[in-house]
Structure formats: C-alpha cells, structure tokens
Amino acid sequence: ETRFIIHHAVAKVVDEEIFFNTTESGGTNCYTAYETASNLIDTEYPINMWNAYIWHFSDGEDSDPGRTMEEVAKLLAKNINMIGYGEVQPAEDSSWGNKNSTLWESFEKSFPIQTIDDHGFKTLVGKDDLPLLCASIKAREDIMPALKAFLKKDRWTK
C-alpha cells in the first residue's frame, strides 16, 4: 500500500490525486510529515507485519530541522526498511544550497553517512546498515538516477 502525506505547517494524509495536485506554501515544518508517517506505522502498518519505506521530497526548507532529525531518528529506531530523502532544487532558484537547504546539511550532521558524488549527482548514504539515502535532484536528468538510487537492491540487509 502507498500512503501520501502533504505538509507545510501541519502534515495530513491525502489520496493520490490530491497529493499530485496540491501546492503547499507557508511555514514548512517537515517534522510533522515524519510524525504522521510514524503514527501510520504504529497504528496501521506495524513493522512486524509490513515493510515500511518512507520517501520524502522537499526543497530543503524547514523551520525546525533539529526536530525533523529527531523524528527521522525515531523512525529509524523502529527498524523501518528505508528512509529516502530527495532534495529538489528549482532550476530558477540560485539561492538553493545556501539559505534554503537546511535539511540536507541536517542529514549530514545528524547521521553517520557517506557522501557520494557521481559526475555531479550527489547522494548521502547511511553507513553500515543505516537505511538512509538522500539524493540531490538539481535537474530533470537527476530524477531517474535518484529513483534508481532509492530502489537499489540489497543496499542494506536486516
């Protein structure tokens, strides 16, 4: 099953049509999306019965990146299969990577990861068996490599 969560100040579970046709704006609290995902796992998809994969795509802007990293750590402690984070850089946004990219740096500082740069396509990969992967999506051409990185077979074994 696939569940869709949208967020800005507060996260909510929506259907696929709303997810792909909604534009959120305003204060961004990414931790609310991770809290909502955690609640879904606890109430509807217990880890002992389901494989749980969480994919989050964002422009990297977050009002409380510290709290977001706390929620990511809580999810990882539940032994989910993977958290994938795709940071999308709008082509016209020359400031990306500076003031807006708070989540990318937070992942780098908060978890044991290695940085991989494959001809300009950058990923952060959890070390050892940490099921965390972050992909930098700077251009349309990065979408397929990001999806392939997220779906790579046998990256981590539990």
C-alpha positions as a Python dict, from the first residue, in 0.01 Angstrom:
ca = {
    (1, 'E'): (0, 0, 0),
    (2, 'T'): (109, 354, -68),
    (3, 'R'): (9, 643, 155),
    (4, 'F'): (55, 1007, 63),
    (5, 'I'): (135, 1282, 311),
    (6, 'I'): (145, 1652, 227),
    (7, 'H'): (282, 1913, 463),
    (8, 'H'): (363, 2272, 518),
    (9, 'A'): (293, 2389, 874),
    (10, 'V'): (97, 2070, 951),
    (11, 'A'): (102, 1733, 772),
    (12, 'K'): (-201, 1535, 662),
    (13, 'V'): (-269, 1208, 484),
    (14, 'V'): (-438, 1258, 146),
    (15, 'D'): (-526, 1049, -157),
    (16, 'E'): (-301, 1027, -462),
    (17, 'E'): (-498, 1277, -670),
    (18, 'I'): (-483, 1546, -402),
    (19, 'F'): (-115, 1470, -340),
    (20, 'F'): (-13, 1527, -702),
    (21, 'N'): (-238, 1830, -750),
    (22, 'T'): (-172, 2028, -433),
    (23, 'T'): (68, 2315, -389),
    (24, 'E'): (162, 2386, -31),
    (25, 'S'): (309, 2713, 86),
    (26, 'G'): (376, 2888, 411),
    (27, 'G'): (589, 2783, 707),
    (28, 'T'): (742, 2443, 645),
    (29, 'N'): (757, 2200, 936),
    (30, 'C'): (889, 1878, 786),
    (31, 'Y'): (885, 1702, 1123),
    (32, 'T'): (505, 1688, 1100),
    (33, 'A'): (530, 1463, 793),
    (34, 'Y'): (767, 1225, 973),
    (35, 'E'): (541, 1225, 1281),
    (36, 'T'): (243, 1141, 1059),
    (37, 'A'): (437, 859, 892),
    (38, 'S'): (540, 726, 1232),
    (39, 'N'): (180, 732, 1350),
    (40, 'L'): (70, 540, 1039),
    (41, 'I'): (334, 275, 1110),
    (42, 'D'): (225, 246, 1473),
    (43, 'T'): (-148, 230, 1401),
    (44, 'E'): (-190, 73, 1056),
    (45, 'Y'): (137, -79, 937),
    (46, 'P'): (324, -241, 1226),
    (47, 'I'): (683, -326, 1137),
    (48, 'N'): (637, -691, 1235),
    (49, 'M'): (374, -724, 959),
    (50, 'W'): (477, -469, 694),
    (51, 'N'): (784, -345, 510),
    (52, 'A'): (795, 30, 564),
    (53, 'Y'): (968, 264, 319),
    (54, 'I'): (940, 639, 362),
    (55, 'W'): (1025, 874, 76),
    (56, 'H'): (1022, 1247, 134),
    (57, 'F'): (1079, 1506, -137),
    (58, 'S'): (1134, 1869, -45),
    (59, 'D'): (1312, 2186, -146),
    (60, 'G'): (1509, 2153, 178),
    (61, 'E'): (1349, 2444, 356),
    (62, 'D'): (1245, 2357, 712),
    (63, 'S'): (1150, 2579, 1005),
    (64, 'D'): (1278, 2327, 1262),
    (65, 'P'): (1539, 2093, 1109),
    (66, 'G'): (1655, 1975, 1453),
    (67, 'R'): (1310, 1845, 1537),
    (68, 'T'): (1283, 1689, 1192),
    (69, 'M'): (1607, 1497, 1250),
    (70, 'E'): (1469, 1379, 1588),
    (71, 'E'): (1161, 1239, 1410),
    (72, 'V'): (1378, 1073, 1144),
    (73, 'A'): (1587, 911, 1422),
    (74, 'K'): (1269, 782, 1588),
    (75, 'L'): (1159, 624, 1261),
    (76, 'L'): (1498, 464, 1208),
    (77, 'A'): (1481, 326, 1564),
    (78, 'K'): (1161, 143, 1466),
    (79, 'N'): (1370, -60, 1218),
    (80, 'I'): (1188, 58, 909),
    (81, 'N'): (1328, -65, 579),
    (82, 'M'): (1441, 273, 448),
    (83, 'I'): (1406, 649, 456),
    (84, 'G'): (1472, 816, 123),
    (85, 'Y'): (1500, 1193, 105),
    (86, 'G'): (1510, 1373, -229),
    (87, 'E'): (1606, 1738, -219),
    (88, 'V'): (1474, 1913, -528),
    (89, 'Q'): (1646, 2229, -646),
    (90, 'P'): (1426, 2453, -854),
    (91, 'A'): (1627, 2548, -1162),
    (92, 'E'): (1545, 2917, -1125),
    (93, 'D'): (1644, 2925, -756),
    (94, 'S'): (2006, 3034, -745),
    (95, 'S'): (1994, 3056, -364),
    (96, 'W'): (1931, 2682, -324),
    (97, 'G'): (2205, 2514, -130),
    (98, 'N'): (2260, 2823, 80),
    (99, 'K'): (1977, 2961, 294),
    (100, 'N'): (1702, 2716, 190),
    (101, 'S'): (1888, 2385, 210),
    (102, 'T'): (1856, 2322, 581),
    (103, 'L'): (1756, 1955, 563),
    (104, 'W'): (2049, 1835, 351),
    (105, 'E'): (2301, 1978, 597),
    (106, 'S'): (2097, 1844, 889),
    (107, 'F'): (2111, 1490, 750),
    (108, 'E'): (2487, 1530, 701),
    (109, 'K'): (2538, 1645, 1060),
    (110, 'S'): (2289, 1413, 1231),
    (111, 'F'): (2365, 1066, 1096),
    (112, 'P'): (2667, 853, 1007),
    (113, 'I'): (2665, 881, 631),
    (114, 'Q'): (2900, 890, 337),
    (115, 'T'): (2879, 1140, 53),
    (116, 'I'): (2893, 1003, -300),
    (117, 'D'): (2934, 1234, -599),
    (118, 'D'): (2881, 1053, -927),
    (119, 'H'): (2957, 1305, -1202),
    (120, 'G'): (2763, 1580, -1025),
    (121, 'F'): (2478, 1358, -898),
    (122, 'K'): (2521, 1373, -522),
    (123, 'T'): (2385, 1125, -267),
    (124, 'L'): (2424, 1076, 104),
    (125, 'V'): (2418, 708, 201),
    (126, 'G'): (2383, 570, 553),
    (127, 'K'): (2699, 393, 669),
    (128, 'D'): (2695, 24, 757),
    (129, 'D'): (2331, -82, 779),
    (130, 'L'): (2173, 261, 840),
    (131, 'P'): (1880, 259, 591),
    (132, 'L'): (1902, 625, 493),
    (133, 'L'): (1961, 767, 148),
    (134, 'C'): (1945, 1130, 39),
    (135, 'A'): (1958, 1235, -326),
    (136, 'S'): (2018, 1582, -465),
    (137, 'I'): (1788, 1648, -759),
    (138, 'K'): (1920, 1953, -939),
    (139, 'A'): (1778, 1888, -1284),
    (140, 'R'): (1524, 1673, -1465),
    (141, 'E'): (1810, 1439, -1561),
    (142, 'D'): (1864, 1359, -1190),
    (143, 'I'): (1517, 1210, -1137),
    (144, 'M'): (1596, 864, -1280),
    (145, 'P'): (1933, 831, -1103),
    (146, 'A'): (1761, 933, -778),
    (147, 'L'): (1488, 673, -821),
    (148, 'K'): (1747, 408, -911),
    (149, 'A'): (1947, 500, -601),
    (150, 'F'): (1636, 471, -382),
    (151, 'L'): (1542, 136, -533),
    (152, 'K'): (1888, -25, -543),
    (153, 'K'): (1851, -389, -445),
    (154, 'D'): (2029, -524, -136),
    (155, 'R'): (2175, -190, -26),
    (156, 'W'): (2108, -281, 334),
    (157, 'T'): (2024, -619, 479),
    (158, 'K'): (1845, -673, 805),
}
